[in-house]
Amino acid sequence: MNEIEKLLSKIKKKDLKFLLLVIRQLHKDYTKVPGVKKIIVGKFFFRVRVDNYRIIFKINKDDSGEVVKLKRRNDNTYKNL
């Protein structure tokens, strides 16, 4: 079980539904997800805020988003990208 799956298994159902909806939309077309911001760390890394969670993703050649990290917001959220 990877880090993302581990965190998803601990999230409440209500929050999990919304997070999965956002993740699915990122895979289809990240431009239609509100609140997407570029992270200065990398050229193609972006983040989207969903309540207290941050979804960090990168853009593939076909303009789909690939989730790199899913973390609860804290001081270490953007480290080790």
N, C-alpha and C positions, 0 to 999 in steps of 0.2 A: 504494500500500500504506500503510495507516494504522499508527499506533504499536502497536496491539494485535496486528495481523497480523504485523508485523515481529518483535516479541518472540516470538510463538508459533512462528515459523519457526526460531528459534534454540534452542528448548528441546528437551531430550532427549525421546525418544519416551515413556519411562516416565512422566516428569513431565507431559508434554503430554496423555496419556490422562486422567490424573486431573483436570488443570485443565479440560479440555473437558467432562468429566462434571459438575464443579461448576458450570461456566458454563451448561450445559444445564438443570440443576436450578434455577439462579437464574431463568432465563427462565420456567420452568414455575411454580414456587412457592418463593420465597426463604425462607419460614418453615421449610421442611424441610431446609435446609442448616445443619449444625452449625457453631457458632463465628461466626455473623454478629453484628457489633457496629456500633452507630450511631456515625457520625463527627460530632463536634461542629461541624465546619465548615458543614455544610448541614443543612437540616431533613429532607430525605429521602435523604441519602447514607449508605451503609453500606459496611462492608468485611468481607471474609472472608479468613482466612489459610490459604494452601495451601502448606505447606513454607516456602520462602524467598520466596514470591511473595504479593502482595496483590492481590485483585480488589476494585476499588472500583466500586460500582454505585449506581444510584438506583432508587427505586420508582415505577413507573408507576401510572396510575389503576386499571388492572385487576389490581393487586397482583403484577405480574410484575417481575422485576429486569432492568434494562438496564445492561450493563457500560459504565462510563465510562472506566476505566483498568485496566490490568494492568501491574504493575511488580514488579521484583525489589526486595525490602525494602532501603531505605537511608534516609538523612536527608531526601531530596527526594521521597519517595513520596507524601506528602499535600499537596504544594505545588501551587498553580494549579488547584484544584478549582472 
